[in-house]
Amino acid sequence: MQILLISNRIAEPSRGGAMPGGLAAALYAATDKNGAWWIGSSGKHTKENSGEAPIHTKAIGAGKLITVDFPTNLYRNFYNGMSNSAIWPILHDRADLLHYDERFFHAYSEINNLMADAIARLAQPDALIWVHDYHF
Protein backbone atom coordinates (compact mmCIF):
# COMPACT_ATOMS: atom_id res chain seq x y z
CA MET A 1 0.00 0.00 0.00
CA GLN A 2 1.25 3.46 -0.89
CA ILE A 3 1.68 5.69 2.18
CA LEU A 4 1.70 9.48 1.72
CA LEU A 5 2.77 11.68 4.64
CA ILE A 6 1.76 15.33 4.28
CA SER A 7 3.33 18.19 6.22
CA ASN A 8 3.97 21.84 5.53
CA ARG A 9 7.74 21.47 5.43
CA ILE A 10 10.15 18.76 4.35
CA ALA A 11 13.35 18.28 6.33
CA GLU A 12 16.48 16.32 5.59
CA PRO A 13 19.32 15.48 7.97
CA SER A 14 22.18 17.96 8.21
CA ARG A 15 25.62 16.89 7.01
CA GLY A 16 26.24 15.54 10.51
CA GLY A 17 23.09 13.42 10.32
CA ALA A 18 21.02 15.45 12.81
CA MET A 19 17.33 16.08 12.15
CA PRO A 20 15.67 19.40 13.04
CA GLY A 21 12.97 17.98 15.34
CA GLY A 22 11.03 14.91 16.37
CA LEU A 23 8.38 15.04 13.65
CA ALA A 24 11.01 15.41 10.94
CA ALA A 25 13.00 12.48 12.35
CA ALA A 26 9.92 10.25 12.43
CA LEU A 27 8.70 11.16 8.94
CA TYR A 28 12.19 10.86 7.48
CA ALA A 29 12.60 7.40 9.00
CA ALA A 30 9.19 6.31 7.67
CA THR A 31 10.26 7.54 4.24
CA ASP A 32 13.81 6.23 4.22
CA LYS A 33 13.23 2.84 5.84
CA ASN A 34 9.58 2.03 5.11
CA GLY A 35 8.99 3.45 1.66
CA ALA A 36 6.55 6.24 2.50
CA TRP A 37 6.33 9.32 0.32
CA TRP A 38 6.74 12.53 2.33
CA ILE A 39 5.07 15.50 0.64
CA GLY A 40 5.38 19.17 1.60
CA SER A 41 6.31 22.66 0.52
CA SER A 42 9.62 23.06 -1.31
CA GLY A 43 10.27 26.50 0.14
CA LYS A 44 10.69 27.62 -3.49
CA HIS A 45 7.95 29.74 -4.92
CA THR A 46 6.43 30.46 -8.29
CA LYS A 47 5.47 33.96 -9.37
CA GLU A 48 1.86 33.16 -10.23
CA ASN A 49 -0.77 30.54 -9.64
CA SER A 50 -0.78 28.52 -12.86
CA GLY A 51 -3.50 26.23 -11.51
CA GLU A 52 -1.15 23.27 -11.09
CA ALA A 53 1.72 23.49 -8.61
CA PRO A 54 5.08 22.09 -9.77
CA ILE A 55 6.14 18.84 -8.05
CA HIS A 56 9.74 17.67 -7.47
CA THR A 57 10.69 14.14 -6.42
CA LYS A 58 13.85 12.86 -4.72
CA ALA A 59 14.44 9.21 -3.87
CA ILE A 60 15.34 8.67 -0.20
CA GLY A 61 16.14 5.08 0.70
CA ALA A 62 12.99 3.04 0.13
CA GLY A 63 10.78 6.12 -0.24
CA LYS A 64 10.52 9.57 -1.76
CA LEU A 65 10.66 13.19 -0.65
CA ILE A 66 8.23 15.15 -2.78
CA THR A 67 8.16 18.91 -2.70
CA VAL A 68 5.58 21.28 -4.15
CA ASP A 69 6.24 24.87 -5.29
CA PHE A 70 3.54 27.39 -4.38
CA PRO A 71 2.93 30.97 -5.57
CA THR A 72 4.85 33.48 -3.42
CA ASN A 73 2.00 35.80 -2.40
CA LEU A 74 -0.46 32.99 -1.74
CA TYR A 75 2.06 31.05 0.34
CA ARG A 76 2.98 34.12 2.41
CA ASN A 77 -0.68 34.77 3.30
CA PHE A 78 -1.28 31.03 3.84
CA TYR A 79 1.72 30.55 6.17
CA ASN A 80 2.43 33.89 7.88
CA GLY A 81 -1.19 34.95 7.62
CA MET A 82 -3.78 32.24 8.20
CA SER A 83 -1.58 29.51 9.69
CA ASN A 84 0.56 31.61 12.04
CA SER A 85 -1.56 34.71 12.65
CA ALA A 86 -5.03 33.17 12.88
CA ILE A 87 -5.04 29.39 13.40
CA TRP A 88 -1.93 29.04 15.59
CA PRO A 89 -3.10 31.58 18.21
CA ILE A 90 -6.53 29.95 18.45
CA LEU A 91 -5.10 26.43 18.82
CA HIS A 92 -2.63 27.59 21.47
CA ASP A 93 -5.10 29.56 23.61
CA ARG A 94 -3.57 32.87 22.55
CA ALA A 95 -6.53 34.75 21.12
CA ASP A 96 -4.70 37.94 22.11
CA LEU A 97 -2.30 37.27 19.20
CA LEU A 98 -5.06 36.58 16.68
CA HIS A 99 -4.96 38.61 13.48
CA TYR A 100 -7.40 37.71 10.73
CA ASP A 101 -7.69 39.09 7.25
CA GLU A 102 -10.01 37.73 4.55
CA ARG A 103 -7.00 37.50 2.20
CA PHE A 104 -5.45 35.00 4.65
CA PHE A 105 -8.42 32.64 4.34
CA HIS A 106 -8.47 32.96 0.55
CA ALA A 107 -4.75 32.07 0.37
CA TYR A 108 -5.20 29.22 2.86
CA SER A 109 -7.96 27.76 0.70
CA GLU A 110 -5.97 28.19 -2.52
CA ILE A 111 -2.79 26.59 -1.13
CA ASN A 112 -4.80 23.71 0.31
CA ASN A 113 -6.47 23.20 -3.08
CA LEU A 114 -3.08 23.22 -4.83
CA MET A 115 -1.71 20.68 -2.33
CA ALA A 116 -4.80 18.48 -2.65
CA ASP A 117 -4.37 18.54 -6.42
CA ALA A 118 -0.69 17.62 -6.13
CA ILE A 119 -1.57 14.73 -3.82
CA ALA A 120 -4.29 13.55 -6.19
CA ARG A 121 -1.77 13.52 -9.06
CA LEU A 122 0.55 11.28 -6.98
CA ALA A 123 -1.78 9.03 -4.99
CA GLN A 124 -2.76 5.55 -6.03
CA PRO A 125 -6.47 4.73 -5.55
CA ASP A 126 -5.85 2.74 -2.34
CA ALA A 127 -3.21 5.07 -0.86
CA LEU A 128 -3.13 5.76 2.86
CA ILE A 129 -2.81 9.54 3.29
CA TRP A 130 -1.79 11.04 6.64
CA VAL A 131 -2.02 14.83 6.94
CA HIS A 132 -0.06 16.35 9.81
CA ASP A 133 -0.90 19.56 11.65
CA TYR A 134 -3.21 22.44 10.85
CA HIS A 135 -1.54 23.78 7.72
CA PHE A 136 -3.41 21.34 5.50
N, C-alpha and C positions, 0 to 999 in steps of 0.2 A: 504494500500500500504506500502510495506517495504521501509524505508528510511535509506540509508547508508551515513554517513558523514565521509569523508576521510581527515585526516590531518597527518602530519609527526609525531607529538607527541600526546599522550593521557595524560590528566591531571585530577586528582581527587582533591576534596577539601582537605585542610589541616585539622588537628584535630579540629581546631577552626572554620572550615567551609569556610575559605577564598579560593578563586580560584586564580591561578597565571595568571590572564589576562582576557581581555574581550572576546576573541575568546573562550578560555577554558570555561568560565562561560556560554556563549551562547550554545556551543555544549553540555556541560554537562546537561544544563536545557532541551535541545531538547531530549537528551537521557533519562534522569531521568523521566521527566514529559510526554513526547510525544511518547516514544517508539522507538526512532531512535536507530540505531546501529552506534556507533562511532568507527572507525577503524583507527589504526595507529601503529607506531613502539612501541615495548615493551621496548626498551632500553636494552634488553638482546640480546646477539648475539650468533650465532652458529659458529662453527669453519670453516665449509665448506658450499658451496652451494650444497645442496642435490637435487636441482631442484624444491622442494616444501617447502616453508617456513612454519614453525610451527605456528599454530594459537591458541590463548588462549582466552577464553570467560568468562566474569564476568557480572552477572546480576546487573543492576543499575536501581532501580525503575521499570518503564515500559519498559526500553530498555536494551541495552547491551554495554559494553565496550569490544572491541575486539582488542587484540594486536597481532602483527606479529613479530617473531624473524627473523633477517636478519644476513647473514654472516658478521663477524667482519670487514675484510678487504674491502669488497664491500661497507658496510655501511659507513665506514670512508671516502672512496673516493667519495661516493655519497653525504654525508652530509658536511664534512669539505672541500672536494674538489669541486665537481661540484656545489652544492647548494650554499655554502658560499663563495667560492673563484672565481667562474665564474659567476653564474646567479645573485646572490645577488648584486654584484657591478654594473652589467649592468642595472638591474632594479632600482637601486637607484642612477643612474647618477654618479657612482664612478668608471669609467673605469681605473682610476689610481690604483685601488686596484685589478684589474682583474688578476687572475693567472689561466691559463688553461693548462691542461695536458690531453692527449688522454685517459689515464687510468681513469680520472675523468668521462669522457663521457661514457666509457664502464661500469663503476660501476653504474652510473646514470641510464643507460638503463637496466642493470640487476636488480637493486632494483625495478625500475618501473615495470618490467616484473613480478617479484616475487609478488609485491603488487597487480598487475592486476589479477594474478592467484589466490591469496588469496580472492580477492573480488569476482571473478567469482565462487569460491567454496561456497561462502556465499550468493550471491545475488539470489533472486527469479527472474523469467523472466521479471516481470513488475516493478522491483525495481527502485526507484528514487535514483540516485547516485550523490552526491555533493562532488567534489574534491576541497579542499581549498589549495590555495597558489601554489608556483612554485615547490615544492618538487616532486609532482606527477602530 
